[in-house]
């Protein structure tokens, strides 16, 4: 059965064969925030080549039949930067059929909002 933890563990391992093994051969991976679309092969290559050392904390997972939604904080082990990813993962058995992943930078709210909510 598919596991969100196994997905993130594979990405952090930077083991291309392990990443590719998660996906059905015809799977489609999309990063809508940057307009990128990957095959499992290209997705594994991108993750294996990503610079820096990274960690991950899975903050929330919701699952139904064939669909997992996950919110995770991904952080640099070198410079302290962090991001949040929300992943919509459609799967059948152990194989991912499609992945839509939305990434955002973590950071302080903009100044106008800070001023708006001052107490």
Buried (B, 14 or more C-beta within 10 A) or exposed (E): EBBBEBBBEBBBEBBBEBBBBBBBEEBBBBBEEEEEEBBBEEBBBBBBEEEEEBEBEBEEBEEEEEBBBBBBBBBBEEEEEBBBBBBBBBBEEEBBBBBBBBBEEEEEEEEEEEEEEEE
